[in-house]
Amino acid sequence: MLGQTRKAVVFFVLLTAMYVIGLAVGGRLFPFESGEPLVFLAALAQWAAALPRLAAMVGGFGQGQVTAATYEYGNTFIIASGLLNTLVMLDIYDRATGRKL
């Protein structure tokens, strides 16, 4: 809609790849637990990348292996991709409203 199709495709591919890499190295999909604030925030960040999160949940991925050496790296990739997706969405909003050129 903003005429930046190439940029949109690049962000979609890269952020989805980050999510998939995070799952592949043993990352976990966190549930919404209001009793534990950090788990809640991690789940919120993961849901910011809605399509990959939904696909992973439906596909049964993201069980996480706490004993794996790459467990924390996987979690970091998944959470970071969601947070980066949020920044991309905010940038799109700013461009659409004319705040940023």
OpenMM code with the backbone's topology and positions (N, CA, C; nanometers):
from openmm import Vec3, app, unit

residues = "MET LEU GLY GLN THR ARG LYS ALA VAL VAL PHE PHE VAL LEU LEU THR ALA MET TYR VAL ILE GLY LEU ALA VAL GLY GLY ARG LEU PHE PRO PHE GLU SER GLY GLU PRO LEU VAL PHE LEU ALA ALA LEU ALA GLN TRP ALA ALA ALA LEU PRO ARG LEU ALA ALA MET VAL GLY GLY PHE GLY GLN GLY GLN VAL THR ALA ALA THR TYR GLU TYR GLY ASN THR PHE ILE ILE ALA SER GLY LEU LEU ASN THR LEU VAL MET LEU ASP ILE TYR ASP ARG ALA THR GLY ARG LYS LEU".split()
positions = [
    Vec3(0.0808, -0.1190, 0.0000),
    Vec3(0.0000, 0.0000, 0.0000),
    Vec3(0.0857, 0.1262, 0.0000),
    Vec3(0.2049, 0.1167, 0.0554),
    Vec3(0.2939, 0.2326, 0.0593),
    Vec3(0.3927, 0.2329, -0.0561),
    Vec3(0.3840, 0.1318, -0.1429),
    Vec3(0.4716, 0.1249, -0.2581),
    Vec3(0.6099, 0.0704, -0.2279),
    Vec3(0.6251, 0.0005, -0.1181),
    Vec3(0.7546, -0.0554, -0.0803),
    Vec3(0.7441, -0.2077, -0.0686),
    Vec3(0.7064, -0.2692, -0.1783),
    Vec3(0.6846, -0.4132, -0.1796),
    Vec3(0.8133, -0.4900, -0.1546),
    Vec3(0.9210, -0.4470, -0.2153),
    Vec3(1.0489, -0.5169, -0.1987),
    Vec3(1.0931, -0.5162, -0.0517),
    Vec3(1.0789, -0.4014, 0.0117),
    Vec3(1.1157, -0.3890, 0.1524),
    Vec3(1.0264, -0.4797, 0.2388),
    Vec3(0.8990, -0.4850, 0.2084),
    Vec3(0.8065, -0.5695, 0.2835),
    Vec3(0.8425, -0.7171, 0.2697),
    Vec3(0.8771, -0.7593, 0.1493),
    Vec3(0.9148, -0.8992, 0.1266),
    Vec3(1.0432, -0.9332, 0.2014),
    Vec3(1.1398, -0.8429, 0.1985),
    Vec3(1.2668, -0.8668, 0.2688),
    Vec3(1.2427, -0.8816, 0.4188),
    Vec3(1.1653, -0.7913, 0.4777),
    Vec3(1.1370, -0.8011, 0.6206),
    Vec3(1.0589, -0.9286, 0.6531),
    Vec3(0.9618, -0.9629, 0.5699),
    Vec3(0.8837, -1.0835, 0.5948),
    Vec3(0.9724, -1.2075, 0.5932),
    Vec3(1.0578, -1.2177, 0.4924),
    Vec3(1.1453, -1.3350, 0.4799),
    Vec3(1.2451, -1.3407, 0.5960),
    Vec3(1.3088, -1.2284, 0.6277),
    Vec3(1.4097, -1.2282, 0.7326),
    Vec3(1.3517, -1.2534, 0.8707),
    Vec3(1.2410, -1.1900, 0.9025),
    Vec3(1.1827, -1.2105, 1.0349),
    Vec3(1.1245, -1.3502, 1.0502),
    Vec3(1.0663, -1.4044, 0.9437),
    Vec3(1.0181, -1.5421, 0.9487),
    Vec3(1.1351, -1.6393, 0.9613),
    Vec3(1.2438, -1.6111, 0.8921),
    Vec3(1.3631, -1.6968, 0.9027),
    Vec3(1.4188, -1.6934, 1.0442),
    Vec3(1.4198, -1.5766, 1.1069),
    Vec3(1.4655, -1.5691, 1.2458),
    Vec3(1.3789, -1.6552, 1.3365),
    Vec3(1.2499, -1.6513, 1.3152),
    Vec3(1.1568, -1.7295, 1.3967),
    Vec3(1.1806, -1.8783, 1.3763),
    Vec3(1.1957, -1.9195, 1.2512),
    Vec3(1.2185, -2.0607, 1.2193),
    Vec3(1.3521, -2.1083, 1.2753),
    Vec3(1.4549, -2.0264, 1.2652),
    Vec3(1.5859, -2.0633, 1.3209),
    Vec3(1.5742, -2.0784, 1.4722),
    Vec3(1.5028, -1.9886, 1.5358),
    Vec3(1.4822, -1.9989, 1.6802),
    Vec3(1.4133, -2.1282, 1.7197),
    Vec3(1.3139, -2.1684, 1.6423),
    Vec3(1.2462, -2.2952, 1.6696),
    Vec3(1.3378, -2.4138, 1.6408),
    Vec3(1.4176, -2.4030, 1.5352),
    Vec3(1.5039, -2.5139, 1.4939),
    Vec3(1.6141, -2.5427, 1.5954),
    Vec3(1.6594, -2.4414, 1.6664),
    Vec3(1.7671, -2.4637, 1.7624),
    Vec3(1.7150, -2.4902, 1.9031),
    Vec3(1.5860, -2.5152, 1.9153),
    Vec3(1.5306, -2.5592, 2.0435),
    Vec3(1.4611, -2.4529, 2.1242),
    Vec3(1.4183, -2.3447, 2.0600),
    Vec3(1.3463, -2.2399, 2.1321),
    Vec3(1.2087, -2.2861, 2.1748),
    Vec3(1.1516, -2.2157, 2.2707),
    Vec3(1.0217, -2.2530, 2.3286),
    Vec3(0.9179, -2.1458, 2.2988),
    Vec3(0.7968, -2.1895, 2.2749),
    Vec3(0.6848, -2.0973, 2.2628),
    Vec3(0.6266, -2.0783, 2.4026),
    Vec3(0.6355, -1.9574, 2.4531),
    Vec3(0.5923, -1.9307, 2.5896),
    Vec3(0.4416, -1.9099, 2.5970),
    Vec3(0.3777, -1.9621, 2.7020),
    Vec3(0.2339, -1.9380, 2.7216),
    Vec3(0.2123, -1.8055, 2.7956),
    Vec3(0.0913, -1.7534, 2.7874),
    Vec3(0.0571, -1.6339, 2.8639),
    Vec3(0.0308, -1.6765, 3.0082),
    Vec3(0.1210, -1.6416, 3.0971),
    Vec3(0.1055, -1.6697, 3.2395),
    Vec3(0.1168, -1.5379, 3.3142),
    Vec3(0.0051, -1.4915, 3.3700),
    Vec3(0.0065, -1.3617, 3.4374),
    Vec3(0.0829, -1.3672, 3.5691),
    Vec3(0.1044, -1.4861, 3.6237),
    Vec3(0.1764, -1.4994, 3.7494),
    Vec3(0.3263, -1.4782, 3.7355),
    Vec3(0.3786, -1.4960, 3.6156),
    Vec3(0.5213, -1.4774, 3.5913),
    Vec3(0.5390, -1.3692, 3.4847),
    Vec3(0.5768, -1.2483, 3.5253),
    Vec3(0.5821, -1.1348, 3.4321),
    Vec3(0.6774, -1.1544, 3.3142),
    Vec3(0.7939, -1.2155, 3.3369),
    Vec3(0.8889, -1.2315, 3.2269),
    Vec3(0.8393, -1.3323, 3.1234),
    Vec3(0.7724, -1.4365, 3.1688),
    Vec3(0.7140, -1.5334, 3.0757),
    Vec3(0.6013, -1.4674, 2.9973),
    Vec3(0.5230, -1.3839, 3.0645),
    Vec3(0.4151, -1.3118, 2.9981),
    Vec3(0.4699, -1.2177, 2.8907),
    Vec3(0.5770, -1.1440, 2.9231),
    Vec3(0.6367, -1.0525, 2.8259),
    Vec3(0.6998, -1.1275, 2.7089),
    Vec3(0.7603, -1.2426, 2.7362),
    Vec3(0.8169, -1.3240, 2.6287),
    Vec3(0.7061, -1.3724, 2.5353),
    Vec3(0.5939, -1.4158, 2.5923),
    Vec3(0.4809, -1.4599, 2.5099),
    Vec3(0.4253, -1.3450, 2.4278),
    Vec3(0.4174, -1.2281, 2.4871),
    Vec3(0.3680, -1.1105, 2.4155),
    Vec3(0.4595, -1.0761, 2.2984),
    Vec3(0.5901, -1.0827, 2.3210),
    Vec3(0.6860, -1.0550, 2.2141),
    Vec3(0.6765, -1.1595, 2.1040),
    Vec3(0.6563, -1.2858, 2.1409),
    Vec3(0.6443, -1.3906, 2.0399),
    Vec3(0.5177, -1.3742, 1.9575),
    Vec3(0.4095, -1.3314, 2.0195),
    Vec3(0.2856, -1.3120, 1.9451),
    Vec3(0.2894, -1.1888, 1.8553),
    Vec3(0.3897, -1.1034, 1.8733),
    Vec3(0.4041, -0.9864, 1.7853),
    Vec3(0.4354, -1.0299, 1.6423),
    Vec3(0.4941, -1.1476, 1.6273),
    Vec3(0.5142, -1.2080, 1.4944),
    Vec3(0.4021, -1.3100, 1.4772),
    Vec3(0.2824, -1.2631, 1.4512),
    Vec3(0.1615, -1.3445, 1.4610),
    Vec3(0.1590, -1.4661, 1.3692),
    Vec3(0.1902, -1.4491, 1.2432),
    Vec3(0.1777, -1.5605, 1.1489),
    Vec3(0.2732, -1.6761, 1.1795),
    Vec3(0.4031, -1.6505, 1.2005),
    Vec3(0.4911, -1.7622, 1.2367),
    Vec3(0.4540, -1.8259, 1.3711),
    Vec3(0.4082, -1.7447, 1.4661),
    Vec3(0.3695, -1.7986, 1.5981),
    Vec3(0.2492, -1.8898, 1.5849),
    Vec3(0.1538, -1.8485, 1.5073),
    Vec3(0.0345, -1.9298, 1.4863),
    Vec3(0.0676, -2.0590, 1.4125),
    Vec3(0.1519, -2.0496, 1.3102),
    Vec3(0.1916, -2.1694, 1.2349),
    Vec3(0.2690, -2.2666, 1.3229),
    Vec3(0.3570, -2.2153, 1.4085),
    Vec3(0.4340, -2.3023, 1.4980),
    Vec3(0.3431, -2.3698, 1.6000),
    Vec3(0.2455, -2.2957, 1.6493),
    Vec3(0.1534, -2.3518, 1.7474),
    Vec3(0.0672, -2.4610, 1.6852),
    Vec3(0.0150, -2.4359, 1.5669),
    Vec3(-0.0686, -2.5348, 1.4985),
    Vec3(0.0138, -2.6568, 1.4582),
    Vec3(0.1392, -2.6338, 1.4171),
    Vec3(0.2259, -2.7426, 1.3749),
    Vec3(0.2850, -2.8232, 1.4893),
    Vec3(0.2663, -2.7781, 1.6122),
    Vec3(0.3185, -2.8507, 1.7262),
    Vec3(0.4658, -2.8284, 1.7523),
    Vec3(0.5204, -2.7201, 1.7001),
    Vec3(0.6616, -2.6891, 1.7220),
    Vec3(0.6760, -2.6012, 1.8456),
    Vec3(0.8002, -2.5829, 1.8882),
    Vec3(0.8269, -2.4906, 1.9967),
    Vec3(0.8117, -2.5489, 2.1347),
    Vec3(0.8336, -2.6782, 2.1486),
    Vec3(0.8264, -2.7397, 2.2806),
    Vec3(0.9444, -2.6962, 2.3670),
    Vec3(1.0573, -2.6718, 2.3039),
    Vec3(1.1760, -2.6265, 2.3757),
    Vec3(1.2435, -2.7389, 2.4510),
    Vec3(1.3727, -2.7440, 2.4409),
    Vec3(1.4526, -2.8428, 2.5129),
    Vec3(1.5450, -2.7666, 2.6072),
    Vec3(1.5088, -2.7633, 2.7341),
    Vec3(1.5842, -2.6858, 2.8315),
    Vec3(1.7272, -2.7365, 2.8426),
    Vec3(1.7494, -2.8646, 2.8180),
    Vec3(1.8835, -2.9221, 2.8302),
    Vec3(1.9709, -2.8953, 2.7090),
    Vec3(1.9125, -2.8467, 2.6014),
    Vec3(1.9912, -2.8186, 2.4805),
    Vec3(2.0808, -2.6969, 2.5030),
    Vec3(2.1997, -2.7033, 2.4488),
    Vec3(2.2945, -2.5920, 2.4636),
    Vec3(2.2455, -2.4666, 2.3925),
    Vec3(2.1590, -2.4825, 2.2940),
    Vec3(2.1115, -2.3686, 2.2139),
    Vec3(1.9723, -2.3204, 2.2556),
    Vec3(1.9221, -2.3693, 2.3678),
    Vec3(1.7866, -2.3339, 2.4134),
    Vec3(1.7685, -2.1828, 2.4272),
    Vec3(1.8591, -2.1167, 2.4962),
    Vec3(1.8473, -1.9719, 2.5174),
    Vec3(1.8643, -1.8936, 2.3875),
    Vec3(1.9508, -1.9431, 2.2995),
    Vec3(1.9662, -1.8772, 2.1690),
    Vec3(1.8358, -1.8850, 2.0900),
    Vec3(1.7725, -2.0003, 2.0940),
    Vec3(1.6451, -2.0156, 2.0243),
    Vec3(1.5398, -1.9214, 2.0781),
    Vec3(1.5298, -1.9127, 2.2107),
    Vec3(1.4341, -1.8204, 2.2717),
    Vec3(1.4639, -1.6768, 2.2319),
    Vec3(1.5929, -1.6417, 2.2307),
    Vec3(1.6321, -1.5057, 2.1950),
    Vec3(1.5958, -1.4738, 2.0504),
    Vec3(1.6178, -1.5667, 1.9596),
    Vec3(1.5820, -1.5451, 1.8191),
    Vec3(1.4315, -1.5246, 1.8042),
    Vec3(1.3531, -1.6077, 1.8709),
    Vec3(1.2074, -1.5984, 1.8588),
    Vec3(1.1563, -1.4663, 1.9156),
    Vec3(1.2036, -1.4309, 2.0338),
    Vec3(1.1594, -1.3061, 2.0968),
    Vec3(1.2053, -1.1851, 2.0165),
    Vec3(1.3305, -1.1873, 1.9704),
    Vec3(1.3827, -1.0739, 1.8931),
    Vec3(1.3075, -1.0555, 1.7618),
    Vec3(1.2694, -1.1646, 1.6970),
    Vec3(1.1951, -1.1496, 1.5717),
    Vec3(1.0594, -1.0858, 1.5957),
    Vec3(0.9948, -1.1193, 1.7059),
    Vec3(0.8675, -1.0551, 1.7387),
    Vec3(0.8833, -0.9074, 1.7690),
    Vec3(0.9872, -0.8730, 1.8448),
    Vec3(1.0106, -0.7322, 1.8773),
    Vec3(1.0505, -0.6520, 1.7540),
    Vec3(1.1318, -0.7108, 1.6671),
    Vec3(1.1670, -0.6424, 1.5421),
    Vec3(1.0444, -0.6241, 1.4530),
    Vec3(0.9551, -0.7211, 1.4533),
    Vec3(0.8319, -0.7082, 1.3767),
    Vec3(0.7482, -0.5921, 1.4296),
    Vec3(0.7481, -0.5729, 1.5601),
    Vec3(0.6773, -0.4593, 1.6185),
    Vec3(0.7373, -0.3274, 1.5701),
    Vec3(0.8704, -0.3202, 1.5658),
    Vec3(0.9344, -0.1987, 1.5150),
    Vec3(0.9011, -0.1734, 1.3684),
    Vec3(0.8947, -0.2786, 1.2896),
    Vec3(0.8587, -0.2647, 1.1483),
    Vec3(0.7151, -0.2131, 1.1363),
    Vec3(0.6247, -0.2667, 1.2183),
    Vec3(0.4855, -0.2215, 1.2134),
    Vec3(0.4736, -0.0742, 1.2549),
    Vec3(0.5493, -0.0340, 1.3568),
    Vec3(0.5468, 0.1068, 1.3973),
    Vec3(0.6035, 0.1977, 1.2888),
    Vec3(0.7067, 0.1512, 1.2194),
    Vec3(0.7640, 0.2279, 1.1094),
    Vec3(0.6628, 0.2425, 0.9957),
    Vec3(0.5923, 0.1362, 0.9652),
    Vec3(0.4896, 0.1418, 0.8602),
    Vec3(0.3803, 0.2410, 0.8988),
    Vec3(0.3396, 0.2378, 1.0252),
    Vec3(0.2371, 0.3313, 1.0723),
    Vec3(0.2850, 0.4757, 1.0587),
    Vec3(0.4099, 0.5010, 1.0989),
    Vec3(0.4637, 0.6367, 1.0872),
    Vec3(0.4702, 0.6831, 0.9425),
    Vec3(0.5086, 0.5950, 0.8527),
    Vec3(0.5138, 0.6310, 0.7103),
    Vec3(0.3739, 0.6545, 0.6540),
    Vec3(0.2778, 0.5755, 0.6954),
    Vec3(0.1415, 0.5895, 0.6436),
    Vec3(0.0755, 0.7175, 0.6935),
    Vec3(0.1081, 0.7601, 0.8151),
    Vec3(0.0476, 0.8813, 0.8686),
    Vec3(0.1249, 1.0068, 0.8323),
    Vec3(0.2394, 0.9920, 0.7664),
    Vec3(0.3167, 1.1081, 0.7225),
    Vec3(0.4140, 1.1607, 0.8253),
    Vec3(0.4317, 1.0923, 0.9368),
    Vec3(0.5271, 1.1364, 1.0383),
    Vec3(0.6713, 1.1139, 0.9960),
    Vec3(0.6899, 1.0178, 0.9077),
    Vec3(0.8243, 0.9857, 0.8615),
    Vec3(0.8189, 0.9700, 0.7101),
    Vec3(0.9175, 1.0216, 0.6442),
    Vec3(0.9174, 1.0140, 0.4979),
    Vec3(1.0027, 0.9020, 0.4484),
] * unit.nanometer
topology = app.Topology()
chain = topology.addChain("A")
for resn in residues:
    res = topology.addResidue(resn, chain)
    for name in ("N", "CA", "C"):
        topology.addAtom(name, app.Element.getBySymbol(name[0]), res)
